Amino acid sequence: MNVNWEDGFEIRVKAEAGCALVSANRAGLRSLAGILLALAEEPRPGTHIHLDAYNSLEDGSDELILEKLE
C-alpha cells in the first residue's frame, strides 16, 4: 500500500477509558484521508497499517492500527 504523507503533517492519538482521540493539523487530516482511501481500495481483507510515535505519530501518541474488513 502506498502512503503519501503531506509536508508538515502532525497527528496525535490518545486512548483513554475506551475512547480514542485523533488530533491532526490540516496536512495530517489529509494524510489520514489518503491512508483510508488506499485501504478502501485494497483487495484483501486484513490489510492494515500501524501508526505510532516511532512511525508517523507525534511523540507521546498511543498506537493506532487501521485495518480493512471484508
WOQUIPE-V673275 format. One record per backbone hydrogen bond with DSSP energy under -1.0 kcal/mol. CO is the residue of the C=O (numbers start at 1). NH is the residue of the N-H. E is the energy in kcal/mol with one decimal. If there is no record, write none. Layout:
co=CO nh=NH e=E
co=CO nh=NH e=E
This chain:
co=6 nh=9 e=-1.5
co=10 nh=25 e=-1.7
co=11 nh=58 e=-3.0
co=12 nh=23 e=-2.7
co=13 nh=62 e=-3.2
co=14 nh=21 e=-3.3
co=16 nh=19 e=-1.8
co=19 nh=16 e=-2.7
co=21 nh=14 e=-2.2
co=23 nh=12 e=-3.2
co=25 nh=29 e=-2.8
co=26 nh=30 e=-2.3
co=27 nh=31 e=-2.0
co=28 nh=32 e=-2.6
co=29 nh=33 e=-2.4
co=30 nh=34 e=-1.9
co=31 nh=35 e=-2.0
co=32 nh=36 e=-2.5
co=33 nh=37 e=-2.4
co=34 nh=38 e=-2.4
co=35 nh=39 e=-2.6
co=36 nh=40 e=-2.2
co=37 nh=41 e=-1.3
co=39 nh=42 e=-1.1
co=44 nh=47 e=-1.4
co=47 nh=68 e=-2.7
co=49 nh=66 e=-2.3
co=51 nh=64 e=-3.2
co=52 nh=55 e=-1.5
co=52 nh=57 e=-2.5
co=55 nh=52 e=-1.2
co=58 nh=61 e=-1.8
co=64 nh=51 e=-3.1
co=66 nh=49 e=-2.2
co=68 nh=46 e=-3.4
